[in-house]
Amino acid sequence: MFKDVLKNYIYPIAVFSGGMIGVGFLSLPYVAVKTGIWLMLLYFLVLTALVVAINLIFCQISLKTPDFKRFPGFVGYYLGKWAKLFTSASVIFGTVGVLLVYILIGGQFLTSVFQPIFSGSVLTYIFIYFLIASVIIYFDIKVVAKVEFWVIALLFLSLFFIFVEGFSQIKLSNIFGNFQFLISNFQNVFLPYGPLLFALWGIGLIPEVEEMLRTNKKRLKTIVTASTITVSVFYFLFVLLILGITGTQTDPTALQGLKSFLPSALVFISLLIGALATFTAFITQGIIFKKTLMFDLKIKHWQAFIMTCFPPMILFLLGLKSFIPLLSFVGGVLLGIDGILVLLMYKKIGGKNIIIYPLSLVFLLGVIYEIIYFIK
């Protein structure tokens, strides 16, 4: 009995939840400082409901579609060749953005760990991070990428020790003390939309879970919904934990702001694991993206390598160094476009207009806002 539960529920939920959780959630405490916890809670409730709705719609689409397709394949199957090309371009831009986020966060963590010991500038450590990761991606060394799950597990373990060590320092005033936020900081009222959508998005994992379930596909919607809600609750508890300890001293990557409150050894280990988490994620995403360019677009290996590794670094050198706006753009614009495409596919299988049009409007308004926010 337990074996069946493990196989049919717990393991698929763990796979979907683990795939959803990246480093994007580290930005959420800082966003909460800028917006206030009550507005952040409202966004959690609304966007979790929105993502659950889109996931359920895509589950319905996935169950009606022949297996062994991924998101561009779904779009091509229902919306045609040009829509597939557009989606492929969106995936390319989105992947470059995600790789840049990993460089920014990983480079900051690496600097915090080693700069006190060896000195050196932030740029030096980002170049070291980029060089090592690029070599691994070029030679397709998969061993490093395969440990990504265990590195993320170690990151969660370090967060547990942060909770144990920092629980006595949590102050409710740090969490609830800025409830008057909207009066003086209205310009940030839409700030949580992009980063939180980025952190909760997991549509690309749904076909993987469906194929895993095989003869038990009727459980797909339950598993996806339970996973999304579980991840959302974890994120919100993480926001409360970091906010409760660091308050207004919360930094954009969450962990660095803990230096003044927790033992230096614990913070050192957490930052090191955080750097490894972004490093393995960068390599995994990079290898997958390189192979996508090689196999789907028929690009030569060395060209695919250059197109994978160098655009994120070039964007960094051009001045894209703030990852909150970057998360907002990728989450609000590129994932918002994916949401609209899901709804267009839903329409093709007889979806209800009362669902399609309001949700499409939400994503469209989000796209417009995030473009304006990013340009500013």
ZAVORO-901467 format. One record per residue (C-alpha): z, y, x; residue number from 1. Coordinates in Angstrom, 2 decimals, padded with zeros to 5 digits, m for minus. Example, Ala and Ser with C-alpha at 12.3 -4.5 7.8 and 13.67 -1.06 7.14 Angstrom:
2
+---------+---------+---------+-----+
!      c3 !      c2 !      c1 ! num !
+---------+---------+---------+-----+
!  007.80 ! m004.50 !  012.30 !   1 !
!  007.14 ! m001.06 !  013.67 !   2 !
+---------+---------+---------+-----+
END
This chain:
376
+---------+---------+---------+-----+
!      c3 !      c2 !      c1 ! num !
+---------+---------+---------+-----+
!  000.00 !  000.00 !  000.00 !   1 !
!  001.01 !  002.49 !  002.71 !   2 !
! m002.07 !  001.51 !  004.74 !   3 !
! m004.31 !  002.43 !  001.80 !   4 !
! m002.55 !  005.77 !  001.33 !   5 !
! m002.90 !  006.45 !  005.06 !   6 !
! m006.59 !  005.57 !  005.08 !   7 !
! m007.61 !  007.19 !  001.79 !   8 !
! m005.42 !  010.30 !  001.73 !   9 !
! m003.28 !  011.13 !  004.75 !  10 !
! m005.91 !  010.59 !  007.45 !  11 !
! m008.73 !  012.48 !  005.64 !  12 !
! m006.30 !  015.34 !  004.85 !  13 !
! m005.24 !  015.43 !  008.52 !  14 !
! m008.88 !  015.52 !  009.67 !  15 !
! m009.85 !  018.29 !  007.26 !  16 !
! m006.70 !  020.34 !  007.90 !  17 !
! m006.96 !  019.89 !  011.67 !  18 !
! m010.58 !  020.96 !  011.62 !  19 !
! m009.75 !  024.10 !  009.63 !  20 !
! m006.97 !  025.22 !  011.95 !  21 !
! m008.30 !  027.07 !  014.97 !  22 !
! m006.99 !  030.07 !  016.86 !  23 !
! m007.93 !  032.54 !  014.12 !  24 !
! m004.54 !  032.14 !  012.45 !  25 !
! m002.86 !  033.75 !  015.49 !  26 !
! m004.19 !  037.14 !  014.31 !  27 !
! m002.52 !  036.94 !  010.89 !  28 !
!  001.01 !  038.19 !  011.82 !  29 !
! m000.50 !  041.33 !  013.38 !  30 !
! m002.63 !  041.89 !  010.28 !  31 !
!  000.53 !  041.53 !  008.17 !  32 !
!  002.23 !  044.24 !  010.25 !  33 !
! m000.66 !  046.57 !  009.50 !  34 !
! m000.73 !  045.83 !  005.77 !  35 !
!  002.78 !  044.84 !  004.72 !  36 !
!  003.98 !  041.39 !  003.73 !  37 !
!  003.56 !  041.85 ! m000.02 !  38 !
! m000.10 !  042.80 !  000.24 !  39 !
! m000.56 !  039.95 !  002.73 !  40 !
!  001.00 !  037.53 !  000.24 !  41 !
! m001.40 !  038.77 ! m002.44 !  42 !
! m004.34 !  038.13 ! m000.13 !  43 !
! m003.03 !  034.65 !  000.65 !  44 !
! m002.84 !  033.80 ! m003.06 !  45 !
! m006.23 !  035.28 ! m003.97 !  46 !
! m008.22 !  034.05 ! m000.95 !  47 !
! m006.66 !  030.58 ! m001.05 !  48 !
! m007.74 !  030.32 ! m004.70 !  49 !
! m011.22 !  031.65 ! m003.78 !  50 !
! m011.64 !  029.18 ! m000.90 !  51 !
! m010.39 !  026.28 ! m003.04 !  52 !
! m012.94 !  027.23 ! m005.72 !  53 !
! m015.80 !  027.42 ! m003.20 !  54 !
! m014.70 !  024.14 ! m001.59 !  55 !
! m014.67 !  022.39 ! m004.96 !  56 !
! m018.13 !  023.75 ! m005.74 !  57 !
! m019.44 !  022.56 ! m002.39 !  58 !
! m017.78 !  019.16 ! m002.93 !  59 !
! m019.76 !  018.89 ! m006.16 !  60 !
! m022.96 !  019.84 ! m004.31 !  61 !
! m022.21 !  017.42 ! m001.47 !  62 !
! m021.60 !  014.52 ! m003.84 !  63 !
! m024.99 !  015.12 ! m005.46 !  64 !
! m026.85 !  015.36 ! m002.14 !  65 !
! m028.08 !  012.54 !  000.15 !  66 !
! m025.65 !  011.91 !  003.00 !  67 !
! m025.91 !  012.93 !  006.66 !  68 !
! m026.69 !  016.60 !  006.14 !  69 !
! m024.83 !  019.63 !  007.43 !  70 !
! m024.73 !  023.13 !  005.98 !  71 !
! m028.23 !  024.31 !  007.04 !  72 !
! m029.58 !  020.97 !  005.80 !  73 !
! m027.94 !  021.51 !  002.40 !  74 !
! m029.41 !  025.01 !  002.17 !  75 !
! m032.88 !  023.74 !  003.08 !  76 !
! m032.62 !  020.89 !  000.59 !  77 !
! m031.79 !  023.19 ! m002.34 !  78 !
! m033.12 !  026.64 ! m001.42 !  79 !
! m036.11 !  025.92 !  000.78 !  80 !
! m037.39 !  026.37 !  004.33 !  81 !
! m036.87 !  030.13 !  004.65 !  82 !
! m033.32 !  029.95 !  003.39 !  83 !
! m032.65 !  027.21 !  005.94 !  84 !
! m034.06 !  029.39 !  008.75 !  85 !
! m031.89 !  032.30 !  007.60 !  86 !
! m028.84 !  030.04 !  007.51 !  87 !
! m029.61 !  028.69 !  010.97 !  88 !
! m029.77 !  032.27 !  012.30 !  89 !
! m026.45 !  033.04 !  010.59 !  90 !
! m024.90 !  029.93 !  012.16 !  91 !
! m026.14 !  031.02 !  015.60 !  92 !
! m024.66 !  034.52 !  015.26 !  93 !
! m021.45 !  033.07 !  013.83 !  94 !
! m021.07 !  030.59 !  016.69 !  95 !
! m021.63 !  033.31 !  019.29 !  96 !
! m018.94 !  035.38 !  017.54 !  97 !
! m016.50 !  032.48 !  017.52 !  98 !
! m017.11 !  031.77 !  021.22 !  99 !
! m016.45 !  035.44 !  021.98 ! 100 !
! m013.16 !  035.21 !  020.06 ! 101 !
! m012.15 !  032.22 !  022.22 ! 102 !
! m013.00 !  034.14 !  025.40 ! 103 !
! m010.98 !  037.16 !  024.28 ! 104 !
! m007.87 !  035.26 !  023.19 ! 105 !
! m008.03 !  032.63 !  025.96 ! 106 !
! m008.55 !  035.30 !  028.61 ! 107 !
! m005.54 !  037.28 !  027.35 ! 108 !
! m003.34 !  034.17 !  027.33 ! 109 !
! m004.51 !  033.19 !  030.81 ! 110 !
! m003.78 !  036.70 !  032.09 ! 111 !
! m000.28 !  036.66 !  030.58 ! 112 !
!  000.45 !  033.31 !  032.25 ! 113 !
! m000.92 !  033.88 !  035.76 ! 114 !
! m001.00 !  037.65 !  036.33 ! 115 !
!  002.77 !  037.86 !  037.04 ! 116 !
!  002.33 !  035.14 !  039.68 ! 117 !
! m001.05 !  035.90 !  041.32 ! 118 !
! m001.73 !  039.46 !  040.07 ! 119 !
! m005.40 !  040.24 !  039.30 ! 120 !
! m007.05 !  042.05 !  036.39 ! 121 !
! m007.76 !  040.80 !  032.86 ! 122 !
! m011.46 !  040.78 !  033.72 ! 123 !
! m010.80 !  038.45 !  036.67 ! 124 !
! m009.08 !  035.84 !  034.49 ! 125 !
! m011.73 !  036.10 !  031.78 ! 126 !
! m014.41 !  035.44 !  034.41 ! 127 !
! m012.45 !  032.41 !  035.71 ! 128 !
! m012.07 !  031.12 !  032.13 ! 129 !
! m015.78 !  031.68 !  031.45 ! 130 !
! m016.98 !  030.14 !  034.73 ! 131 !
! m015.00 !  026.89 !  034.39 ! 132 !
! m015.91 !  026.46 !  030.71 ! 133 !
! m019.60 !  027.14 !  031.41 ! 134 !
! m019.75 !  024.52 !  034.18 ! 135 !
! m018.22 !  021.92 !  031.86 ! 136 !
! m020.64 !  022.82 !  029.05 ! 137 !
! m023.65 !  022.67 !  031.43 ! 138 !
! m022.78 !  019.18 !  032.68 ! 139 !
! m021.73 !  018.06 !  029.21 ! 140 !
! m018.32 !  016.80 !  030.34 ! 141 !
! m017.03 !  015.42 !  027.04 ! 142 !
! m013.63 !  014.22 !  028.24 ! 143 !
! m012.19 !  017.73 !  028.03 ! 144 !
! m013.60 !  018.33 !  024.57 ! 145 !
! m012.11 !  015.08 !  023.28 ! 146 !
! m008.55 !  016.26 !  024.00 ! 147 !
! m008.90 !  019.27 !  021.67 ! 148 !
! m006.89 !  017.58 !  018.90 ! 149 !
! m004.00 !  016.82 !  021.27 ! 150 !
! m003.97 !  020.34 !  022.69 ! 151 !
! m003.78 !  021.77 !  019.16 ! 152 !
! m000.96 !  019.28 !  018.47 ! 153 !
!  000.88 !  020.59 !  021.56 ! 154 !
!  000.37 !  024.14 !  020.31 ! 155 !
!  002.03 !  023.19 !  017.02 ! 156 !
!  004.85 !  021.54 !  018.95 ! 157 !
!  005.38 !  024.74 !  020.92 ! 158 !
!  005.44 !  026.70 !  017.63 ! 159 !
!  008.14 !  024.32 !  016.40 ! 160 !
!  010.26 !  025.08 !  019.47 ! 161 !
!  009.61 !  028.79 !  018.92 ! 162 !
!  010.98 !  028.33 !  015.40 ! 163 !
!  014.05 !  026.46 !  016.66 ! 164 !
!  014.74 !  028.93 !  019.46 ! 165 !
!  013.88 !  032.05 !  017.50 ! 166 !
!  015.40 !  031.18 !  014.11 ! 167 !
!  018.64 !  032.99 !  014.89 ! 168 !
!  016.67 !  036.14 !  015.80 ! 169 !
!  014.68 !  036.31 !  012.55 ! 170 !
!  015.47 !  039.52 !  010.70 ! 171 !
!  014.50 !  039.93 !  007.06 ! 172 !
!  014.09 !  043.65 !  007.67 ! 173 !
!  011.24 !  042.83 !  010.09 ! 174 !
!  009.45 !  040.99 !  007.29 ! 175 !
!  010.20 !  043.07 !  004.22 ! 176 !
!  010.99 !  046.44 !  005.74 ! 177 !
!  007.47 !  047.88 !  005.40 ! 178 !
!  006.95 !  047.40 !  001.66 ! 179 !
!  006.05 !  051.08 !  001.29 ! 180 !
!  002.94 !  050.47 !  003.40 ! 181 !
!  000.33 !  051.35 !  000.77 ! 182 !
!  001.58 !  054.93 !  000.46 ! 183 !
!  000.83 !  055.88 !  004.08 ! 184 !
! m001.69 !  053.28 !  005.33 ! 185 !
! m004.19 !  052.82 !  002.54 ! 186 !
! m007.06 !  052.59 !  005.03 ! 187 !
! m005.93 !  049.07 !  006.00 ! 188 !
! m005.73 !  047.75 !  002.46 ! 189 !
! m008.80 !  045.50 !  002.95 ! 190 !
! m007.98 !  044.50 !  006.54 ! 191 !
! m006.70 !  040.94 !  005.75 ! 192 !
! m009.90 !  039.85 !  003.98 ! 193 !
! m012.06 !  038.92 !  006.98 ! 194 !
! m009.45 !  037.37 !  009.31 ! 195 !
! m007.82 !  035.32 !  006.53 ! 196 !
! m011.16 !  034.11 !  005.17 ! 197 !
! m012.10 !  033.13 !  008.74 ! 198 !
! m008.84 !  031.20 !  009.14 ! 199 !
! m009.15 !  029.35 !  005.80 ! 200 !
! m012.86 !  028.51 !  005.86 ! 201 !
! m013.71 !  024.82 !  006.17 ! 202 !
! m016.90 !  024.15 !  004.21 ! 203 !
! m018.66 !  022.65 !  007.22 ! 204 !
! m016.06 !  019.86 !  007.35 ! 205 !
! m016.60 !  018.68 !  003.77 ! 206 !
! m019.64 !  016.45 !  004.53 ! 207 !
! m017.66 !  014.86 !  007.40 ! 208 !
! m014.78 !  013.97 !  005.05 ! 209 !
! m017.19 !  012.71 !  002.38 ! 210 !
! m018.81 !  010.32 !  004.85 ! 211 !
! m015.35 !  009.20 !  005.98 ! 212 !
! m014.35 !  008.27 !  002.41 ! 213 !
! m017.46 !  006.12 !  001.82 ! 214 !
! m016.64 !  004.15 ! m001.33 ! 215 !
! m013.75 !  006.46 ! m002.32 ! 216 !
! m015.70 !  009.70 ! m002.69 ! 217 !
! m014.06 !  010.52 ! m006.00 ! 218 !
! m010.99 !  011.51 ! m003.96 ! 219 !
! m012.96 !  014.16 ! m002.03 ! 220 !
! m011.98 !  017.12 ! m004.24 ! 221 !
! m008.29 !  016.16 ! m004.18 ! 222 !
! m008.25 !  015.83 ! m000.40 ! 223 !
! m010.09 !  019.10 !  000.22 ! 224 !
! m007.87 !  021.02 ! m002.21 ! 225 !
! m004.64 !  019.56 ! m000.81 ! 226 !
! m005.77 !  020.31 !  002.75 ! 227 !
! m006.68 !  023.93 !  001.99 ! 228 !
! m003.38 !  024.65 !  000.25 ! 229 !
! m001.40 !  022.90 !  003.03 ! 230 !
! m003.12 !  024.98 !  005.72 ! 231 !
! m002.61 !  028.19 !  003.74 ! 232 !
!  001.13 !  027.49 !  003.37 ! 233 !
!  001.38 !  026.74 !  007.10 ! 234 !
! m000.35 !  030.02 !  007.93 ! 235 !
!  001.98 !  032.04 !  005.71 ! 236 !
!  005.08 !  030.40 !  007.17 ! 237 !
!  003.71 !  031.18 !  010.64 ! 238 !
!  003.29 !  034.84 !  009.62 ! 239 !
!  006.90 !  034.94 !  008.37 ! 240 !
!  008.17 !  033.31 !  011.59 ! 241 !
!  006.41 !  035.66 !  014.02 ! 242 !
!  007.00 !  038.73 !  011.87 ! 243 !
!  010.67 !  037.86 !  011.47 ! 244 !
!  011.17 !  037.65 !  015.24 ! 245 !
!  008.94 !  040.42 !  016.62 ! 246 !
!  008.59 !  042.82 !  013.67 ! 247 !
!  006.62 !  045.95 !  014.58 ! 248 !
!  006.26 !  044.64 !  018.16 ! 249 !
!  003.93 !  041.86 !  016.95 ! 250 !
!  000.78 !  041.86 !  019.04 ! 251 !
! m002.77 !  040.86 !  017.95 ! 252 !
! m002.43 !  037.35 !  019.45 ! 253 !
!  001.09 !  036.74 !  018.06 ! 254 !
!  002.45 !  034.82 !  021.06 ! 255 !
!  002.46 !  037.55 !  023.71 ! 256 !
!  004.82 !  039.71 !  021.66 ! 257 !
!  007.49 !  037.01 !  021.90 ! 258 !
!  008.22 !  037.82 !  025.57 ! 259 !
!  010.98 !  040.28 !  024.71 ! 260 !
!  012.73 !  037.92 !  022.29 ! 261 !
!  012.55 !  034.32 !  023.56 ! 262 !
!  013.18 !  032.53 !  026.88 ! 263 !
!  010.38 !  033.26 !  029.34 ! 264 !
!  009.80 !  029.54 !  030.03 ! 265 !
!  009.12 !  028.80 !  026.34 ! 266 !
!  006.75 !  031.75 !  026.01 ! 267 !
!  005.04 !  030.77 !  029.28 ! 268 !
!  004.43 !  027.21 !  028.04 ! 269 !
!  003.25 !  028.45 !  024.61 ! 270 !
!  000.77 !  030.87 !  026.19 ! 271 !
! m000.49 !  028.20 !  028.58 ! 272 !
! m001.03 !  025.75 !  025.70 ! 273 !
! m002.67 !  028.54 !  023.70 ! 274 !
! m005.07 !  029.17 !  026.59 ! 275 !
! m005.86 !  025.44 !  026.76 ! 276 !
! m006.41 !  025.33 !  022.99 ! 277 !
! m008.99 !  028.11 !  023.13 ! 278 !
! m010.51 !  026.56 !  026.27 ! 279 !
! m011.07 !  023.13 !  024.72 ! 280 !
! m012.28 !  024.72 !  021.47 ! 281 !
! m014.77 !  026.86 !  023.44 ! 282 !
! m016.07 !  023.76 !  025.22 ! 283 !
! m016.34 !  021.68 !  022.02 ! 284 !
! m018.14 !  024.45 !  020.12 ! 285 !
! m020.31 !  025.19 !  023.14 ! 286 !
! m021.47 !  021.60 !  023.63 ! 287 !
! m022.21 !  021.17 !  019.91 ! 288 !
! m024.11 !  024.48 !  019.82 ! 289 !
! m026.08 !  023.66 !  022.98 ! 290 !
! m027.15 !  020.31 !  021.52 ! 291 !
! m028.07 !  021.96 !  018.22 ! 292 !
! m030.41 !  024.29 !  020.11 ! 293 !
! m031.84 !  021.37 !  022.11 ! 294 !
! m032.33 !  018.85 !  019.32 ! 295 !
! m032.96 !  021.01 !  016.24 ! 296 !
! m034.87 !  023.89 !  017.84 ! 297 !
! m036.39 !  021.85 !  020.70 ! 298 !
! m035.13 !  024.25 !  023.39 ! 299 !
! m034.90 !  023.03 !  027.00 ! 300 !
! m031.47 !  022.19 !  028.40 ! 301 !
! m031.10 !  025.12 !  030.81 ! 302 !
! m032.34 !  027.60 !  028.20 ! 303 !
! m029.96 !  026.19 !  025.60 ! 304 !
! m027.12 !  026.47 !  028.12 ! 305 !
! m027.91 !  030.14 !  028.79 ! 306 !
! m028.20 !  030.89 !  025.06 ! 307 !
! m024.84 !  029.21 !  024.46 ! 308 !
! m022.65 !  030.63 !  027.21 ! 309 !
! m024.04 !  034.00 !  028.21 ! 310 !
! m024.35 !  035.95 !  024.91 ! 311 !
! m020.55 !  035.93 !  024.26 ! 312 !
! m019.87 !  037.12 !  027.82 ! 313 !
! m022.57 !  039.79 !  027.61 ! 314 !
! m021.10 !  041.07 !  024.34 ! 315 !
! m017.69 !  041.23 !  026.01 ! 316 !
! m019.09 !  043.22 !  028.95 ! 317 !
! m020.83 !  045.55 !  026.48 ! 318 !
! m017.44 !  046.46 !  025.05 ! 319 !
! m016.67 !  044.02 !  022.22 ! 320 !
! m013.08 !  043.41 !  023.31 ! 321 !
! m011.08 !  043.71 !  020.08 ! 322 !
! m010.97 !  040.38 !  018.32 ! 323 !
! m009.48 !  041.58 !  015.00 ! 324 !
! m012.69 !  043.48 !  014.08 ! 325 !
! m014.67 !  040.51 !  015.40 ! 326 !
! m012.75 !  038.06 !  013.20 ! 327 !
! m013.25 !  040.43 !  010.28 ! 328 !
! m017.01 !  040.54 !  010.86 ! 329 !
! m017.47 !  036.79 !  011.27 ! 330 !
! m015.15 !  036.00 !  008.36 ! 331 !
! m016.18 !  038.75 !  005.96 ! 332 !
! m019.92 !  038.96 !  006.70 ! 333 !
! m021.23 !  035.64 !  008.05 ! 334 !
! m018.88 !  033.39 !  006.08 ! 335 !
! m019.30 !  035.65 !  003.05 ! 336 !
! m023.06 !  035.01 !  003.26 ! 337 !
! m022.32 !  031.27 !  003.43 ! 338 !
! m020.24 !  031.63 !  000.28 ! 339 !
! m023.14 !  033.30 ! m001.55 ! 340 !
! m025.49 !  030.52 ! m000.39 ! 341 !
! m023.07 !  027.90 ! m001.74 ! 342 !
! m023.10 !  029.65 ! m005.11 ! 343 !
! m026.93 !  029.79 ! m005.09 ! 344 !
! m027.02 !  026.04 ! m004.43 ! 345 !
! m024.48 !  025.56 ! m007.21 ! 346 !
! m026.84 !  027.39 ! m009.55 ! 347 !
! m029.59 !  024.92 ! m008.61 ! 348 !
! m027.50 !  021.97 ! m009.83 ! 349 !
! m026.69 !  023.66 ! m013.14 ! 350 !
! m023.61 !  025.66 ! m012.19 ! 351 !
! m022.01 !  028.04 ! m014.65 ! 352 !
! m023.03 !  031.70 ! m014.41 ! 353 !
! m019.52 !  032.78 ! m015.40 ! 354 !
! m018.38 !  031.35 ! m012.06 ! 355 !
! m021.43 !  032.19 ! m009.94 ! 356 !
! m021.78 !  035.92 ! m010.59 ! 357 !
! m018.14 !  037.08 ! m010.22 ! 358 !
! m017.61 !  035.07 ! m007.02 ! 359 !
! m020.96 !  036.24 ! m005.61 ! 360 !
! m019.89 !  039.83 ! m006.28 ! 361 !
! m016.61 !  039.28 ! m004.38 ! 362 !
! m018.46 !  037.93 ! m001.34 ! 363 !
! m021.11 !  040.67 ! m001.52 ! 364 !
! m018.51 !  043.45 ! m001.65 ! 365 !
! m016.70 !  041.78 !  001.24 ! 366 !
! m019.92 !  041.70 !  003.30 ! 367 !
! m020.56 !  045.41 !  002.65 ! 368 !
! m016.99 !  046.43 !  003.49 ! 369 !
! m016.82 !  044.39 !  006.72 ! 370 !
! m020.15 !  045.77 !  007.97 ! 371 !
! m018.86 !  049.33 !  007.42 ! 372 !
! m015.50 !  048.44 !  009.02 ! 373 !
! m017.18 !  046.83 !  012.04 ! 374 !
! m019.54 !  049.80 !  012.61 ! 375 !
! m016.65 !  052.26 !  012.45 ! 376 !
+---------+---------+---------+-----+
END
